[in-house]
Amino acid sequence: MVEGWELNGTANILNKSQIEGQIQTKIGNFKLTHLQMLISLDLWALDYYYKMLTFIKSQVFSIQKYHKDFQIIFQQYINQE
C-alpha cells in the first residue's frame, strides 16, 4: 500500500517523486531479500559440497590404506612360495 492513503477515502497528495521513491524502496527491499536468499542457498550448497568432498577424501584415504595393506599381504604370500 502506498503511504499517504487513509482508510476514510481521503488522500494525502503525494508527488510523483515520493511515490517513485516508495516503489523503488520496495523493489530494493525485494532485491535485497532475494539476494540474501541466494547467498544463503549458495552458502548451504558450499557447505554441502565441502562435506561431500571431505567424505570422498576420507574414502579415498581408506581405499589407499587397504590397497597398501593388500599389497603387503600379497607380497608376503608371493615370498612364501
Backbone as CSV, one residue per row, in Angstrom:
resi,resn,N_x,N_y,N_z,CA_x,CA_y,CA_z,C_x,C_y,C_z
1,MET,0.847,-1.171,0.000,0.000,0.000,0.000,0.893,1.234,0.000
2,VAL,0.577,2.163,-0.854,1.364,3.393,-0.932,1.023,4.262,0.263
3,GLU,2.047,4.705,0.966,1.800,5.544,2.135,1.138,6.846,1.706
4,GLY,0.304,7.378,2.564,-0.361,8.630,2.266,-1.853,8.440,2.064
5,TRP,-2.292,7.222,1.821,-3.723,6.946,1.663,-4.306,6.621,3.029
6,GLU,-5.442,7.189,3.325,-6.090,6.961,4.614,-7.301,6.066,4.426
7,LEU,-7.729,5.422,5.496,-8.839,4.477,5.416,-10.181,5.134,5.107
8,ASN,-10.340,6.418,5.438,-11.644,7.052,5.224,-11.852,7.511,3.782
9,GLY,-10.924,7.195,2.894,-11.103,7.527,1.486,-10.460,8.827,1.070
10,THR,-10.092,9.648,2.014,-9.402,10.880,1.631,-7.942,10.550,1.418
11,ALA,-7.314,11.331,0.634,-5.921,11.032,0.292,-5.032,12.202,0.643
12,ASN,-3.890,11.880,1.172,-2.838,12.885,1.273,-2.148,12.869,-0.085
13,ILE,-2.036,13.993,-0.699,-1.470,14.042,-2.044,0.051,13.867,-1.947
14,LEU,0.532,12.859,-2.643,1.974,12.629,-2.726,2.422,13.039,-4.116
15,ASN,3.577,13.639,-4.183,4.056,13.971,-5.521,4.667,12.730,-6.176
16,LYS,4.897,12.831,-7.465,5.363,11.691,-8.260,6.687,11.142,-7.725
17,SER,7.588,12.002,-7.334,8.895,11.534,-6.866,8.774,10.769,-5.550
18,GLN,7.823,11.156,-4.678,7.629,10.415,-3.430,7.108,9.008,-3.720
19,ILE,6.144,8.917,-4.644,5.596,7.601,-4.998,6.675,6.740,-5.638
20,GLU,7.437,7.322,-6.566,8.518,6.572,-7.210,9.553,6.129,-6.183
21,GLY,9.834,7.003,-5.213,10.793,6.644,-4.164,10.309,5.470,-3.338
22,GLN,9.004,5.456,-3.007,8.453,4.336,-2.235,8.500,3.043,-3.043
23,ILE,8.171,3.156,-4.336,8.209,1.963,-5.192,9.640,1.452,-5.302
24,GLN,10.594,2.362,-5.516,11.997,1.954,-5.614,12.477,1.313,-4.312
25,THR,12.020,1.846,-3.176,12.391,1.264,-1.883,11.861,-0.158,-1.769
26,LYS,10.606,-0.354,-2.169,10.022,-1.696,-2.096,10.741,-2.655,-3.042
27,ILE,11.075,-2.175,-4.253,11.822,-3.006,-5.203,13.205,-3.317,-4.638
28,GLY,13.856,-2.308,-4.057,15.180,-2.520,-3.461,15.130,-3.521,-2.328
29,ASN,14.097,-3.430,-1.487,13.952,-4.388,-0.386,13.737,-5.794,-0.919
30,PHE,12.933,-5.913,-1.992,12.698,-7.229,-2.592,13.997,-7.794,-3.152
31,LYS,14.753,-6.948,-3.874,16.021,-7.413,-4.450,16.985,-7.836,-3.350
32,LEU,17.035,-7.066,-2.265,17.923,-7.398,-1.159,17.519,-8.725,-0.527
33,THR,16.209,-8.915,-0.311,15.730,-10.173,0.260,16.057,-11.331,-0.672
34,HIS,15.858,-11.127,-1.964,16.153,-12.171,-2.950,17.642,-12.497,-2.943
35,LEU,18.475,-11.467,-2.883,19.922,-11.663,-2.839,20.329,-12.413,-1.573
36,GLN,19.724,-12.054,-0.443,20.038,-12.748,0.810,19.657,-14.222,0.721
37,MET,18.513,-14.509,0.080,18.098,-15.904,-0.084,19.091,-16.651,-0.962
38,LEU,19.542,-16.020,-2.046,20.504,-16.669,-2.934,21.830,-16.917,-2.228
39,ILE,22.281,-15.932,-1.450,23.537,-16.102,-0.709,23.393,-17.230,0.305
40,SER,22.265,-17.272,0.995,22.023,-18.329,1.967,22.030,-19.693,1.286
41,LEU,21.379,-19.776,0.132,21.345,-21.030,-0.617,22.739,-21.413,-1.091
42,ASP,23.509,-20.426,-1.572,24.871,-20.694,-2.021,25.741,-21.183,-0.870
43,LEU,25.597,-20.563,0.306,26.387,-20.999,1.463,26.009,-22.414,1.871
44,TRP,24.709,-22.735,1.812,24.271,-24.094,2.134,24.875,-25.075,1.136
45,ALA,24.847,-24.713,-0.150,25.388,-25.595,-1.185,26.894,-25.782,-0.999
46,LEU,27.601,-24.700,-0.707,29.045,-24.817,-0.488,29.348,-25.709,0.710
47,ASP,28.579,-25.554,1.780,28.766,-26.390,2.960,28.504,-27.854,2.621
48,TYR,27.442,-28.103,1.853,27.096,-29.471,1.453,28.224,-30.085,0.619
49,TYR,28.703,-29.340,-0.391,29.762,-29.867,-1.250,31.064,-30.040,-0.480
50,TYR,31.345,-29.148,0.469,32.540,-29.306,1.294,32.463,-30.603,2.099
51,LYS,31.274,-30.855,2.682,31.105,-32.094,3.447,31.223,-33.312,2.545
52,MET,30.665,-33.237,1.335,30.770,-34.353,0.398,32.226,-34.595,0.006
53,LEU,32.960,-33.515,-0.285,34.365,-33.669,-0.659,35.186,-34.227,0.495
54,THR,34.884,-33.796,1.707,35.575,-34.329,2.879,35.297,-35.821,3.023
55,PHE,34.045,-36.216,2.810,33.680,-37.631,2.883,34.406,-38.431,1.798
56,ILE,34.406,-37.918,0.575,35.082,-38.616,-0.529,36.574,-38.731,-0.243
57,LYS,37.156,-37.664,0.279,38.582,-37.673,0.614,38.875,-38.756,1.652
58,SER,38.025,-38.874,2.663,38.244,-39.904,3.683,38.110,-41.300,3.080
59,GLN,37.184,-41.461,2.125,37.026,-42.761,1.477,38.241,-43.103,0.625
60,VAL,38.789,-42.103,-0.054,39.984,-42.331,-0.869,41.147,-42.745,0.023
61,PHE,41.319,-42.084,1.162,42.391,-42.462,2.078,42.190,-43.887,2.589
62,SER,40.941,-44.262,2.860,40.663,-45.628,3.310,41.028,-46.631,2.225
63,ILE,40.645,-46.325,0.993,40.956,-47.226,-0.124,42.464,-47.335,-0.300
64,GLN,43.175,-46.219,-0.199,44.632,-46.250,-0.334,45.258,-47.093,0.771
65,LYS,44.737,-46.960,1.987,45.266,-47.739,3.107,45.034,-49.228,2.876
66,TYR,43.819,-49.594,2.474,43.529,-51.007,2.232,44.333,-51.542,1.055
67,HIS,44.554,-50.723,0.058,45.354,-51.139,-1.087,46.793,-51.418,-0.643
68,LYS,47.331,-50.533,0.189,48.699,-50.723,0.683,48.781,-51.990,1.539
69,ASP,47.784,-52.182,2.422,47.760,-53.396,3.242,47.667,-54.638,2.365
70,PHE,46.836,-54.575,1.338,46.689,-55.715,0.435,48.001,-56.005,-0.284
71,GLN,48.712,-54.950,-0.703,49.999,-55.151,-1.376,50.992,-55.856,-0.454
72,ILE,51.017,-55.452,0.807,51.940,-56.068,1.772,51.590,-57.544,1.959
73,ILE,50.312,-57.819,2.152,49.878,-59.213,2.348,50.160,-60.042,1.100
74,PHE,49.877,-59.487,-0.060,50.109,-60.205,-1.309,51.599,-60.466,-1.513
75,GLN,52.428,-59.476,-1.178,53.879,-59.641,-1.316,54.378,-60.732,-0.372
76,GLN,53.845,-60.773,0.851,54.228,-61.829,1.791,53.800,-63.197,1.260
77,TYR,52.642,-63.263,0.667,52.147,-64.518,0.091,53.056,-64.985,-1.047
78,ILE,53.476,-64.044,-1.895,54.359,-64.379,-3.023,55.717,-64.842,-2.492
79,ASN,56.215,-64.189,-1.453,57.529,-64.530,-0.910,57.529,-65.909,-0.263
80,GLN,56.383,-66.377,0.198,56.313,-67.698,0.825,56.496,-68.809,-0.202
81,GLU,56.142,-68.554,-1.424,56.222,-69.618,-2.439,57.544,-69.707,-3.096
